[in-house]
Amino acid sequence: MSNGNKYSKTYFKEEQRFRQVWLWAIVILTSAFPWVGMIIQIILGQKVENNPAPDWITILIWLVFGIGFPVLFYSLRLITEVRQDGIHLKFSPFHRKFQIYSYDEIESYAVKAYKPIREFGGWGIRYGLSGKAYNVYGKKGIQIIFRNKKKLLIGSQKAEEFYDAIYKASSHNK
């Protein structure tokens, strides 16, 4: 990875978020239980069960799982940019700065249809037998093979446009 220049020309930019309905249902359901406990025990002052948790634990669970978890999940996003100096990648909020892959490091790249669960065990920042993957939604992306033979798959809703931008930017870089 290189340092990169934030002022280099941008050929492509894509920002993706988790959009799977079933995943959001899990997040909402997971956060609903702490809200119910908070309302019943702290606001209404009633016991939730025969042996309720202390108020401070109920509040802590509500803060972490009722508020923190949904806010974190909502803030997750994969930002991909193809610039003149390389491919810039940031999985926010886990990466503060872009990870930059210069064209000199890349041996080949191609549009790839893939199976997120089978090949990488799901979505997010994933490691599998097929290498490392950054994906949040869908089943298509750009497969990059580096000169050191490591592989990186970047999921994209605009894989062909992403591919064309890499071709154009890397050609201007030579």
RACORBEL-V635662 format. One record per residue. N is the residue number from 1. PHI is phi in radians with two decimals (* if undefined). Layout:
# RACORBEL-V635662
N,PHI
N,PHI
This chain:
# RACORBEL-V635662
1,*
2,-1.82
3,-1.28
4,1.38
5,-2.17
6,-1.21
7,-1.74
8,-1.24
9,-1.07
10,-1.76
11,-1.71
12,-2.77
13,-2.55
14,-2.49
15,-2.11
16,-2.13
17,-2.23
18,-1.18
19,-2.13
20,-1.16
21,-1.06
22,-1.09
23,-1.22
24,-1.14
25,-1.09
26,-1.12
27,-1.08
28,-1.15
29,-1.10
30,-1.08
31,-1.43
32,-1.21
33,-1.06
34,-1.10
35,-1.13
36,-1.07
37,-1.04
38,-1.10
39,-1.13
40,-1.17
41,-1.40
42,-1.53
43,-1.37
44,-1.52
45,1.25
46,-1.81
47,-1.35
48,-1.41
49,-2.66
50,-1.15
51,-2.21
52,-1.23
53,-1.21
54,-1.02
55,-0.95
56,-1.14
57,-1.26
58,-1.04
59,-1.16
60,-1.08
61,-1.08
62,-1.09
63,-1.10
64,-1.28
65,-1.64
66,-1.44
67,-2.03
68,-1.04
69,-1.06
70,-1.12
71,-1.15
72,-1.04
73,-1.08
74,-1.13
75,-1.40
76,-1.14
77,-2.75
78,-1.84
79,-1.94
80,-2.14
81,-2.33
82,-1.87
83,-2.07
84,-1.04
85,-1.68
86,2.64
87,-1.62
88,-1.84
89,-2.40
90,-2.47
91,-1.85
92,-1.47
93,-1.64
94,-1.27
95,-1.81
96,-1.41
97,-2.07
98,-1.16
99,-1.54
100,-2.08
101,-1.95
102,-1.33
103,-1.15
104,-1.12
105,-1.42
106,-1.59
107,-1.53
108,-2.73
109,-2.70
110,-2.77
111,-1.24
112,-2.38
113,-1.56
114,-2.50
115,-1.95
116,-0.95
117,-1.30
118,-1.18
119,-1.51
120,-2.26
121,1.38
122,2.29
123,-2.01
124,2.03
125,-1.65
126,-2.22
127,-2.16
128,-2.55
129,-1.12
130,-1.56
131,1.83
132,-1.69
133,-2.40
134,-2.09
135,-2.68
136,-2.25
137,-2.90
138,1.58
139,-2.36
140,-2.39
141,-3.01
142,-1.94
143,-1.64
144,-1.94
145,-2.00
146,-1.52
147,-1.05
148,-1.46
149,1.31
150,-1.28
151,-2.08
152,-2.43
153,-1.94
154,-2.00
155,-1.16
156,-2.70
157,-1.51
158,-2.29
159,-1.02
160,-1.17
161,-1.13
162,-1.05
163,-1.01
164,-1.05
165,-1.16
166,-1.09
167,-1.04
168,-1.13
169,-1.17
170,-1.22
171,-1.20
172,-1.28
173,-1.47
174,-1.45
